[in-house]
Amino acid sequence: MLLTLATGAGKTIIATNLLWRMSQAGQLPKPALFLCDRDELREQAYAKLKAAFGDNARIVRTEKGGNAAQNARVHIATYQTLGLDEEEGFASFLSEHYGEDAFSVIIIDECHRSAWGRWSEVLRRNPNAIHIGLTATPRRLEESKNASAEDQDITANKPFPSYSRMLPHHSKPEGSSRYSWTVDFAERRAQARAAMQPLMDESAQIKAVVVDLKDKLKRLKKDKANEAELLALASQIQENEKAARDLESRATDIDATVFDLKAANPTAVVEVDTRTPLEIINNIEAQGRIVADALTRLNALLVK
């Protein structure tokens, strides 16, 4: 998957949100890796990921002879700390501390310049992980008879995730599946703004009415109007304020869907439980018997 957004538009925040949602849904059976090519980017990513995951987001580095990120849910590393820049002992840290298919998700920051050649080793060792590239400047590479071995590797039709190869298929059926799809966030934001605007305009009109009603209420109180009239006006103000809040809440919900990647996938497959109520009840009873048998055995062990 390739996420293309302008510099400063929030790619790392979106990636953090995606990892958090996956974690909450139980979709990170193995750790996630956030991969950068510079220390500065690593520190920026760490700050955002730590805000979401706390101590479960850690920077990969040697600590007391081991990996400081061991047992964390999100590992944040540079290619250099994984040993992918070394001539001797290539990928030494990666080989020592991570086996094959060690990660559920790998996020590659600035993937247009850092997901190729020797640095692609971490992706090769995790072919079953979800590979997500972040970039503000995607490259489109063409096949060439005179291409170097590295360029051939980049553009070849292999399992290696060639993000640039997907660009010609942007918004086309061949570029999408139940697991990968292309998203034009600028278009989604424009559509969301268009849908939000009538709601915000109506909310603003209601707020203006509320201001007039409050002024009227002050005047009536000053003139010592009867209690019933004051209560009726106060109730009208509360109803209008609630209506304005509801409209703003609807607009906020629309805005929130812009970066909801799960909702953005038009080819996502939703699994529906087709069991009958009786089948569900029978399954619950079967699971209950399993638990009861296990408790019986445990109690027997305690007695011994």
Secondary structure, DSSP 8 states (H G I E B T S, - for coil): -EEE--TTS-HHHHHHHHHHHHHHTT--SS-EEEEESSHHHHHHHHHHHHHHHGGGEEE--EETTEETTTT-SEEEEETTTTTTT-SSSTTHHHHHH--TT--SEEEEETHHHHSSGGGGHHHHT-TTSEEEEEESS-------TT--HHHHHHHSSSSS--HHHHGGGTTSGGG--SS-----HHHHHHHHHHHHHHHHHHHHHHHHHHHHHHHHHHHHHHTT--HHHHHHHHHHHHHHHHHHHHHHHHHHHHHHGGG-HHHH-TT---------HHHHHHHHHHHHHHHHHHHHHHHHHHH-
